[in-house]
């Protein structure tokens, strides 16, 4: 039933002003790479604003990057977690 209903519903996704109903693995990887570049830039920007006395472990940076990727840079800056850093 789900497969039948899903086939009847075409969802259009807009990425970088292009509309897709499906994408190839290569296109998905390219989009992911762009997202990771944006996330890395956000990590660098946000960590520069934090007290320079802190030394961040790779595990912290990886987790912080995951939060930024999933919540967005603005979303993270609004959290009590980030404000306490």
C-alpha positions as CSV (number, residue, x, y, z in Angstrom):
1,X,0.0,0.0,0.0
2,X,2.7,2.5,0.9
3,X,4.7,1.7,-2.3
4,X,1.5,2.2,-4.4
5,X,0.7,5.5,-2.7
6,X,4.3,6.7,-2.9
7,X,4.5,6.0,-6.6
8,X,1.4,8.1,-7.1
9,X,2.9,11.1,-5.3
10,X,5.7,12.9,-7.1
11,X,7.6,15.2,-4.7
12,X,9.7,18.0,-6.2
13,X,12.8,19.1,-4.4
14,X,14.5,22.4,-5.1
15,X,18.2,22.5,-4.5
16,X,20.4,25.5,-5.6
17,X,17.4,26.8,-7.7
18,X,17.2,23.5,-9.6
19,X,14.1,21.3,-9.3
20,X,14.5,17.5,-9.0
21,X,12.1,14.6,-8.7
22,X,15.0,12.2,-8.5
23,X,18.8,12.6,-8.3
24,X,21.7,10.3,-9.1
25,X,24.1,9.1,-6.6
26,X,26.8,11.4,-8.0
27,X,24.4,14.4,-7.8
28,X,23.6,13.4,-4.1
29,X,27.3,13.2,-3.3
30,X,27.9,16.6,-4.9
31,X,25.1,18.2,-2.9
32,X,26.4,16.5,0.3
33,X,29.9,17.8,-0.4
34,X,28.5,21.4,-0.8
35,X,26.6,21.0,2.5
36,X,29.8,19.7,4.2
37,X,31.8,22.7,2.9
38,X,29.1,25.1,4.4
39,X,29.2,23.1,7.7
40,X,33.0,23.3,7.9
41,X,32.9,27.1,7.3
42,X,30.2,27.4,10.0
43,X,32.4,25.4,12.5
44,X,35.4,27.6,11.8
45,X,33.3,30.8,12.1
46,X,31.6,29.8,15.4
47,X,34.7,28.3,17.1
48,X,36.6,31.6,16.4
49,X,33.9,33.4,18.6
50,X,34.6,31.1,21.6
51,X,37.1,31.7,24.3
52,X,40.6,31.0,22.9
53,X,41.7,29.2,26.1
54,X,39.7,26.1,25.1
55,X,41.3,23.4,23.1
56,X,38.7,21.3,21.3
57,X,39.1,17.6,20.7
58,X,38.4,16.1,17.3
59,X,35.4,14.4,18.9
60,X,33.9,17.7,20.0
61,X,34.5,19.3,16.6
62,X,32.8,16.3,14.9
63,X,29.8,16.4,17.2
64,X,29.6,20.2,16.9
65,X,29.7,19.8,13.1
66,X,26.8,17.3,13.3
67,X,24.7,19.7,15.3
68,X,25.4,22.5,12.8
69,X,24.6,20.2,9.9
70,X,21.3,19.2,11.4
71,X,20.2,22.4,13.1
72,X,21.9,25.1,11.0
73,X,24.4,27.8,12.1
74,X,21.7,30.2,13.3
75,X,19.9,27.5,15.2
76,X,23.1,26.5,17.1
77,X,23.9,30.1,18.1
78,X,20.5,30.4,19.7
79,X,21.0,27.4,22.1
80,X,22.0,27.7,25.7
81,X,24.7,25.1,24.9
82,X,26.5,27.4,22.5
83,X,26.0,30.5,24.6
84,X,27.7,28.8,27.5
85,X,30.8,27.9,25.5
